[in-house]
Structure formats: structure tokens, C-alpha cells
Amino acid sequence: YDIGIELINITIQDAEPPTESVMEAFKSVETAKQGKDTALNNANKYRNEKLPQAEAEVDQILQKAESASTERKNEAEAEVARFNKMYKEYSKYPLITKQRMFYETMEDVLPSLKVIIDSEGSGVQKLLPLEPFLKQEENTSVKEKEE
């Protein structure tokens, strides 16, 4: 500092090691610093392992959501087109379209049931299941073959 004093040599006499409690405190501080560094390193390692996995999962979820959104939109547009086409036919031929829709619905609802539709013009349509008659006919034809 240029104050006019120059130290040439320093000698320490009667140096005593720190007391036991000071040494323990120093060791404790060093151990805590090492523990902190270890915890930070472990946390960074965990973050570096999990962050890419989480980002990949986010990307996958977003892709699925976009795909589902596109699929639902396309289905809705197709359904609208089918409805508009059906409405156009209904506007031209309402009675025929109603009957056709009824028969198609019955085919969907009762796919394995064989039915005869008896329309007498009374405004009421009768649906008769043929299954019991077909079983009787099969039994009769089997008995006839046996004889």
C-alpha cells in the first residue's frame, strides 16, 4: 500500500491447532458443502433424465389429441354430408325415405332376426319373427328325411 513499511519475514511462534469444537464445526461446514453439491448434482442428473422423457410424452399426447380432433372433425363433416344427402332425398320423396330409414334401422337393431313385414294399409306395420316357424320347418324336414 506504499505506507513506508516493508515486511521481510514473518515467523509464527507457539502456533496451536484450533480447538476440537472449531475443528468439528469446520468439518461440519465442509460436509454440508459437499452434501449441497451432491444434492445439486443429483437434482441436475434427475432433471436431465426426466425432462426429455416428459417432453416426449407431451409431444405424444399432443399428437394423439390432434389426431383425435381431426378424426372427430372428419366424422362430423361426413355425418353432415350424409344428413344433407338424406334430407335432399326426403324433400323429394318423404314417404319412401321414411320407410327406407325405418327398414334400415330395423336391420341394424335386429340383424339376426328374420322378419316379414305385413302392411295391410291400415297404418300399422306388423313385424312377424320367422324364427319359430323356421325351426318347426327344419324339424319337420329332418323327420321326413328320417322316414
C-alpha positions in Angstrom: 0.0 0.0 0.0 3.1 2.2 -0.1 2.9 3.4 3.5 6.6 3.1 4.1 6.6 -0.2 5.9 8.1 -3.3 4.3 7.7 -6.8 5.8 10.6 -9.0 5.0 10.0 -12.1 7.1 7.2 -13.3 9.4 7.7 -16.1 11.9 4.9 -17.7 13.9 5.8 -18.8 17.4 3.8 -21.1 19.5 1.1 -22.0 17.0 -1.6 -24.1 18.5 -4.1 -26.0 16.4 -7.7 -24.9 16.7 -9.7 -26.3 19.5 -11.7 -29.5 19.0 -15.0 -27.7 18.7 -13.7 -25.4 16.0 -12.4 -28.4 14.0 -15.7 -30.2 14.3 -17.5 -27.1 13.1 -15.2 -26.7 10.2 -15.7 -30.4 9.2 -19.4 -30.0 9.6 -19.4 -27.0 7.2 -17.3 -28.8 4.7 -19.6 -31.9 4.9 -22.6 -29.6 4.4 -21.0 -28.0 1.3 -20.3 -31.4 -0.1 -23.8 -32.6 0.6 -25.2 -29.5 -1.1 -23.0 -30.1 -4.2 -24.0 -33.8 -4.2 -27.7 -32.9 -3.9 -27.4 -30.3 -6.8 -25.6 -32.8 -9.0 -28.3 -35.5 -8.3 -31.0 -33.0 -9.0 -29.4 -31.9 -12.3 -28.9 -35.6 -13.2 -32.6 -36.3 -12.5 -33.8 -33.3 -14.4 -31.6 -34.2 -17.4 -33.1 -37.7 -17.3 -36.7 -36.8 -16.8 -37.1 -33.7 -18.9 -36.6 -35.3 -22.3 -39.0 -38.1 -21.3 -41.6 -35.6 -20.2 -41.2 -33.6 -23.4 -41.5 -36.7 -25.5 -44.7 -37.6 -23.5 -46.1 -34.1 -24.1 -45.4 -34.5 -27.8 -47.1 -37.9 -27.9 -50.2 -36.6 -26.1 -50.4 -33.6 -28.4 -50.1 -35.7 -31.5 -52.9 -38.1 -30.2 -55.1 -35.1 -29.3 -54.6 -33.5 -32.8 -55.3 -36.9 -34.4 -58.4 -37.4 -32.4 -59.5 -33.8 -33.2 -59.0 -34.3 -36.9 -60.8 -37.7 -36.8 -63.8 -36.3 -35.0 -64.0 -33.3 -37.3 -63.9 -35.6 -40.4 -66.6 -37.8 -38.9 -68.8 -34.8 -38.1 -68.3 -33.5 -41.7 -69.2 -36.9 -43.1 -72.2 -37.1 -40.9 -73.4 -33.7 -42.1 -72.9 -34.7 -45.7 -74.9 -37.9 -45.1 -77.7 -35.9 -43.4 -77.8 -33.3 -46.2 -78.0 -36.1 -48.8 -80.7 -37.8 -46.9 -82.6 -34.5 -46.4 -82.4 -33.9 -50.1 -84.0 -37.3 -50.9 -86.5 -36.7 -48.1 -87.6 -33.4 -49.7 -88.3 -35.2 -52.9 -89.9 -38.4 -51.6 -90.8 -38.1 -47.9 -92.9 -41.3 -47.5 -90.4 -43.6 -49.3 -87.5 -42.1 -47.4 -89.2 -42.6 -44.1 -90.0 -46.2 -44.9 -86.4 -46.9 -46.1 -85.0 -45.3 -42.9 -87.3 -47.4 -40.8 -86.3 -50.6 -42.6 -82.6 -49.8 -42.4 -83.0 -49.1 -38.7 -84.7 -52.4 -38.2 -81.8 -54.2 -40.0 -79.4 -52.5 -37.6 -81.4 -53.1 -34.5 -82.5 -56.7 -35.3 -79.7 -58.0 -37.5 -80.1 -61.7 -36.8 -83.9 -61.8 -36.7 -85.7 -62.8 -39.9 -88.8 -60.7 -40.3 -91.8 -60.4 -42.6 -93.4 -57.0 -42.9 -97.1 -57.2 -43.4 -98.6 -53.9 -44.5 -102.4 -54.1 -44.8 -102.8 -50.4 -45.5 -104.2 -49.8 -42.0 -101.4 -47.5 -41.0 -99.9 -50.2 -38.7 -97.0 -52.3 -39.8 -96.7 -55.7 -38.3 -93.3 -57.3 -37.8 -93.5 -61.0 -37.5 -90.5 -63.0 -36.4 -89.9 -66.1 -38.6 -87.5 -67.9 -36.3 -90.1 -70.1 -34.6 -91.6 -71.2 -37.9 -88.2 -71.9 -39.5 -87.3 -74.1 -36.5 -90.5 -76.0 -36.9 -89.9 -76.4 -40.7 -86.4 -77.7 -40.1 -87.6 -80.2 -37.5 -90.4 -81.3 -39.9 -87.9 -81.7 -42.8 -85.5 -83.7 -40.6 -88.3 -86.1 -39.5 -89.4 -86.5 -43.1 -85.8 -87.4 -44.1 -85.6 -90.0 -41.3 -88.8 -91.7 -42.5 
